[in-house]
Amino acid sequence: MATTKINHPDLLDLASDTGAIAFPKGTTAQRPVSPVAGYIRFNTTDNVMETYDGSEWLSLDTLPTILNIDYLIVAGGGGGACSNGGGGGGAGGYISDFIEYIESDVFTITIGAGGLSPYAGGAGTNGLNGSNSILDKNGTAFTSIGGGGGGAEVSTPGSGGSGGGAGTSSNNTVILGGSGTLGQGFSGGSGVFRTPNRYGGGGGGASNVGANGDSGLTGNGGAGEVSTITGTSIIKAGGGGGSGGEAGDGFGGSGGGGNAYSYTNTGASAGVINTGSGGGGGAYQVVGGSGGSGIVILRLLTANYSGTTTGSPTVTTDGSDTILTYTSSGTYTA
């Protein structure tokens, strides 16, 4: 039996042809009476391609709408040292940008705690680093690093989002401050003992380094960073001031940094809560200030806001946008 080969120029070669293929089309009322799973057609009523999945007709929406959400993530600040001439705590890491997302994406928010200033029976002790704050989208984490703890006498201060200020030496040797994290914060200031006084370094802040302690001056904490994500100017992540003992006290950086202990003060102050700021440096038998806890703020178009949250964020609006402020861990489902 002979075989007839069809070879017509109007036929479409799907492997290489640059043209197009015409699918069946018609109104919703003209759908096949007994469709089979896998049918594809163009619906002229709704102007969409559609397919039958075996039970119903579904629109072929292969390109989900890409949306944007702005964020600010600040980690917990480092604690000030418990040491004469103790360094101030470094600010928690500060990161701000935007993320692309689609409907049904889940954001999981973790708020970092501030580091403490432990007391060890009169011995000099470093402040503890703050904890990380995290914004996680479907398993992809954006992490702000906790601030470095302030350094005690002849100890290495903590590194982190911003570095802790250094404590004092015992022999006029300068001790360097802890390192910050690129894109999140700055290094802490150095510390030194110049007979007869001690000069602790200030903790690093989100916008500049902590000041060095030396020759009559203790180090102030580095300044925090300004954001307008809420619709007004807010400052977060200031470094804690370095303690000088006899030399006086360093002041915390703008944005909530704690002031250091000195003989003219009653004690070191903590970094302000939910600013990620470092605590002020302390003295022997006088603890430094604890670091301030972190914060996460999200901003998106109100038209795209789902209202599905956990963790009880504060919800405000600014123009056409909704702002979610998380001071404790929670979630947002788009």
C-alpha positions as CSV (number, residue, x, y, z in Angstrom):
1,M,0.0,0.0,0.0
2,A,1.5,3.3,-1.0
3,T,2.1,6.0,1.6
4,T,1.1,9.6,0.8
5,K,3.5,12.3,2.1
6,I,2.0,15.7,2.8
7,N,4.4,18.5,2.0
8,H,2.7,21.9,1.9
9,P,4.3,25.3,2.4
10,D,1.5,26.4,4.8
11,L,2.3,23.7,7.3
12,L,4.1,24.9,10.5
13,D,7.3,23.2,11.5
14,L,7.3,23.6,15.3
15,A,11.0,22.8,15.5
16,S,12.2,25.7,13.5
17,D,9.5,27.8,12.0
18,T,9.4,31.5,13.2
19,G,5.7,31.9,12.6
20,A,2.8,31.0,15.0
21,I,0.3,28.3,15.5
22,A,-3.5,29.1,15.7
23,F,-5.3,27.5,18.6
24,P,-9.1,27.0,18.6
25,K,-10.9,30.0,19.8
26,G,-14.4,31.0,20.8
27,T,-16.6,32.4,23.5
28,T,-17.1,30.9,27.0
29,A,-20.5,29.6,25.8
30,Q,-18.7,27.8,22.9
31,R,-16.4,25.7,25.0
32,P,-16.4,22.0,24.0
33,V,-19.4,20.1,25.6
34,S,-17.2,17.1,26.7
35,P,-13.7,18.5,27.2
36,V,-10.7,16.3,27.9
37,A,-7.9,17.2,30.3
38,G,-5.2,19.0,28.3
39,Y,-7.5,20.9,25.9
40,I,-6.2,24.4,25.2
41,R,-8.1,27.2,23.5
42,F,-8.4,31.0,23.3
43,N,-11.4,32.4,25.2
44,T,-12.7,35.4,23.2
45,T,-15.0,36.4,26.0
46,D,-12.2,36.9,28.6
47,N,-9.4,37.4,26.1
48,V,-7.2,34.7,27.7
49,M,-5.7,31.4,26.8
50,E,-7.3,28.7,28.9
51,T,-6.8,24.9,29.5
52,Y,-9.1,22.2,30.9
53,D,-7.5,20.3,33.8
54,G,-10.0,17.5,33.9
55,S,-12.6,19.2,36.1
56,E,-12.6,22.9,35.1
57,W,-11.3,25.5,32.7
58,L,-8.3,27.5,34.0
59,S,-6.7,30.7,32.7
60,L,-3.2,30.2,31.5
61,D,-1.5,33.0,33.6
62,T,2.1,32.0,33.2
63,L,3.6,35.4,34.2
64,P,2.7,36.3,37.8
65,T,2.7,39.9,38.7
66,I,6.0,41.0,40.3
67,L,5.6,43.3,43.3
68,N,8.1,45.2,45.4
69,I,8.4,45.5,49.1
70,D,10.9,47.9,50.8
71,Y,12.6,46.8,54.0
72,L,14.7,48.0,56.9
73,I,16.4,45.4,59.1
74,V,18.4,46.3,62.2
75,A,20.0,43.7,64.5
76,G,20.4,43.8,68.2
77,G,23.1,46.1,69.5
78,G,26.2,44.9,71.5
79,G,26.4,45.3,75.2
80,G,29.0,47.6,76.8
81,A,31.9,46.1,78.7
82,C,32.1,45.7,82.5
83,S,35.6,47.1,83.0
84,N,37.3,50.3,83.9
85,G,37.7,52.1,80.7
86,G,35.3,49.6,79.1
87,G,34.4,49.9,75.4
88,G,30.9,50.8,74.2
89,G,28.8,48.2,72.4
90,G,28.6,48.3,68.6
91,A,25.3,48.9,66.9
92,G,23.5,46.1,65.2
93,G,23.8,45.7,61.5
94,Y,21.6,48.1,59.4
95,I,20.5,47.1,56.0
96,S,17.8,48.7,53.8
97,D,16.7,47.8,50.3
98,F,13.7,46.2,48.4
99,I,12.7,42.7,47.5
100,E,10.7,41.5,44.5
101,Y,7.9,39.1,45.4
102,I,4.7,37.5,44.2
103,E,1.3,36.8,45.8
104,S,1.5,33.9,48.4
105,D,5.1,34.5,49.2
106,V,5.8,34.2,53.0
107,F,8.1,36.6,54.8
108,T,9.4,35.3,58.2
109,I,10.7,38.0,60.5
110,T,13.2,37.4,63.4
111,I,14.0,40.2,65.8
112,G,17.5,40.1,67.3
113,A,17.9,40.7,71.1
114,G,20.5,43.2,72.4
115,G,23.7,41.8,74.0
116,L,24.1,41.9,77.7
117,S,27.0,43.2,79.9
118,P,27.8,40.3,82.2
119,Y,29.3,40.8,85.7
120,A,32.1,38.5,86.8
121,G,32.8,39.4,90.4
122,G,34.8,42.5,89.7
123,A,36.9,41.1,86.9
124,G,36.7,42.9,83.6
125,T,34.3,41.2,81.1
126,N,33.4,42.0,77.5
127,G,29.9,42.9,76.6
128,L,28.1,40.2,74.6
129,N,27.3,40.6,70.9
130,G,23.8,41.3,69.9
131,S,21.7,38.8,68.0
132,N,20.9,38.8,64.3
133,S,17.7,40.1,62.8
134,I,16.4,38.2,59.8
135,L,13.9,38.8,57.0
136,D,13.4,35.5,55.2
137,K,11.4,35.1,52.0
138,N,10.5,31.5,51.2
139,G,13.8,30.3,52.6
140,T,16.0,33.1,51.2
141,A,17.3,35.0,54.2
142,F,18.4,38.7,54.4
143,T,20.4,38.9,57.6
144,S,21.5,41.8,59.7
145,I,24.4,40.9,61.9
146,G,24.3,41.6,65.7
147,G,26.5,44.4,67.0
148,G,29.8,43.6,68.6
149,G,30.2,43.7,72.4
150,G,32.4,46.3,74.0
151,G,35.9,45.2,75.0
152,A,37.2,45.0,78.6
153,E,40.7,45.8,79.8
154,V,43.3,44.1,77.5
155,S,40.6,42.1,75.8
156,T,39.6,42.0,72.2
157,P,36.2,43.7,71.6
158,G,33.5,42.0,69.6
159,S,33.0,42.4,65.8
160,G,29.6,42.4,64.2
161,G,27.2,44.6,62.3
162,S,29.1,47.4,63.8
163,G,32.2,46.7,66.0
164,G,32.4,47.1,69.7
165,G,34.7,49.8,71.2
166,A,37.9,48.7,72.7
167,G,38.8,48.7,76.4
168,T,42.0,50.0,77.8
169,S,45.5,48.5,77.8
170,S,47.7,48.1,80.8
171,N,50.9,49.5,79.2
172,N,50.0,52.4,76.9
173,T,49.5,50.0,74.0
174,V,46.5,51.0,71.8
175,I,43.8,48.3,71.5
176,L,41.8,48.4,68.3
177,G,38.1,48.4,68.2
178,G,36.0,45.5,66.8
179,S,35.3,45.4,63.0
180,G,32.0,46.2,61.4
181,T,30.4,44.4,58.5
182,L,30.6,45.9,55.0
183,G,27.3,47.5,54.1
184,Q,25.9,47.2,57.6
185,G,28.0,49.2,60.0
186,F,31.4,50.6,61.1
187,S,34.3,49.6,63.4
188,G,34.5,50.5,67.0
189,G,37.0,53.0,68.4
190,S,40.3,52.1,69.9
191,G,41.1,52.3,73.7
192,V,44.3,52.9,75.7
193,F,45.5,53.4,79.2
194,R,47.6,56.7,79.5
195,T,48.7,57.0,83.1
196,P,46.8,57.9,85.2
197,N,43.6,57.7,83.2
198,R,41.8,55.1,81.1
199,Y,40.1,56.0,77.7
200,G,37.7,53.4,76.3
201,G,36.6,53.5,72.7
202,G,33.1,54.1,71.4
203,G,31.1,51.4,69.7
204,G,30.7,51.7,65.9
205,G,27.4,53.0,64.5
206,A,25.5,52.5,61.2
207,S,26.8,55.7,59.6
208,N,30.3,56.1,61.1
209,V,33.1,54.6,63.3
210,G,33.2,54.9,67.0
211,A,35.6,57.5,68.3
212,N,38.9,56.5,69.7
213,G,39.7,57.0,73.4
214,D,43.0,58.8,74.1
215,S,44.7,61.7,75.8
216,G,41.9,63.2,77.9
217,L,38.9,62.0,75.8
218,T,36.9,58.8,75.9
219,G,35.3,57.7,72.7
220,N,31.8,58.6,71.8
221,G,29.6,56.1,69.9
222,G,29.3,56.2,66.2
223,A,26.2,57.9,64.8
224,G,23.2,55.9,63.6
225,E,21.6,56.0,60.2
226,V,18.5,58.0,59.1
227,S,15.6,56.3,57.2
228,T,12.3,57.6,55.9
229,I,10.7,54.2,55.4
230,T,7.9,55.1,57.8
231,G,7.2,58.4,56.0
232,T,9.1,60.4,58.7
233,S,12.8,60.5,59.5
234,I,13.8,57.9,62.1
235,I,17.4,57.2,63.3
236,K,18.5,53.7,64.3
237,A,21.7,51.9,65.2
238,G,24.0,54.3,67.2
239,G,27.1,53.0,69.0
240,G,27.5,53.0,72.8
241,G,29.9,55.4,74.4
242,G,33.2,54.3,75.9
243,S,33.9,54.5,79.6
244,G,36.9,56.4,80.9
245,G,36.7,55.8,84.7
246,E,38.6,58.9,86.0
247,A,38.6,60.5,82.6
248,G,34.9,61.0,82.1
249,D,32.3,59.3,80.0
250,G,31.6,58.9,76.3
251,F,28.2,59.6,74.9
252,G,26.1,57.2,72.8
253,G,25.8,57.9,69.1
254,S,22.6,59.3,67.6
255,G,19.9,56.7,67.1
256,G,19.8,55.4,70.6
257,G,23.3,54.6,71.7
258,G,23.8,54.3,75.5
259,N,26.1,56.6,77.5
260,A,29.0,55.2,79.4
261,Y,29.5,55.0,83.1
262,S,31.8,57.5,84.9
263,Y,32.2,58.9,88.4
264,T,29.8,61.7,87.4
265,N,27.1,59.3,86.4
266,T,25.1,56.7,88.3
267,G,25.8,54.0,85.7
268,A,26.0,53.1,82.1
269,S,22.8,53.3,80.0
270,A,21.4,50.7,77.7
271,G,20.9,51.2,74.0
272,V,17.3,52.2,73.3
273,I,15.0,49.2,72.6
274,N,14.1,48.5,69.0
275,T,16.9,50.7,67.6
276,G,19.7,48.1,67.6
277,S,22.0,50.6,69.4
278,G,25.0,49.6,71.5
279,G,25.1,49.9,75.3
280,G,27.5,52.2,77.1
281,G,30.7,51.0,78.6
282,G,30.9,50.3,82.3
283,A,33.5,49.9,85.1
284,Y,34.8,47.3,87.5
285,Q,31.8,46.0,89.5
286,V,29.6,48.3,87.4
287,V,28.0,46.6,84.4
288,G,27.8,48.3,81.1
289,G,24.6,49.0,79.4
290,S,22.8,46.3,77.4
291,G,22.4,46.7,73.7
292,G,19.0,47.7,72.3
293,S,16.9,45.1,70.6
294,G,16.5,45.2,66.8
295,I,13.6,46.0,64.5
296,V,12.3,45.1,61.0
297,I,10.1,47.5,59.0
298,L,8.3,46.6,55.7
299,R,6.7,49.1,53.3
300,L,4.4,48.2,50.3
301,L,1.6,49.5,48.3
302,T,-1.7,49.4,50.2
303,A,-3.4,48.0,47.1
304,N,-1.1,44.9,47.5
305,Y,-1.3,44.5,51.2
306,S,-2.9,41.2,52.2
307,G,-3.5,41.9,55.9
308,T,-2.2,38.5,56.8
309,T,0.3,38.8,59.6
310,T,1.5,37.2,62.8
311,G,3.6,38.7,65.6
312,S,1.3,41.7,66.0
313,P,3.2,44.3,63.9
314,T,2.2,47.9,64.1
315,V,0.4,48.8,60.9
316,T,0.4,52.4,59.7
317,T,-0.1,54.1,56.3
318,D,1.7,56.8,54.5
319,G,0.1,58.1,51.3
320,S,-0.7,55.0,49.1
321,D,1.6,52.7,51.2
322,T,1.2,50.5,54.2
323,I,4.0,50.2,56.7
324,L,4.5,47.1,59.0
325,T,6.8,47.6,62.0
326,Y,7.9,44.4,63.7
327,T,9.4,44.8,67.2
328,S,8.9,41.0,67.9
329,S,9.2,38.0,65.6
330,G,6.4,37.3,63.2
331,T,5.3,36.7,59.6
332,Y,3.7,38.4,56.6
333,T,2.0,36.4,53.9
334,A,1.6,38.3,50.6
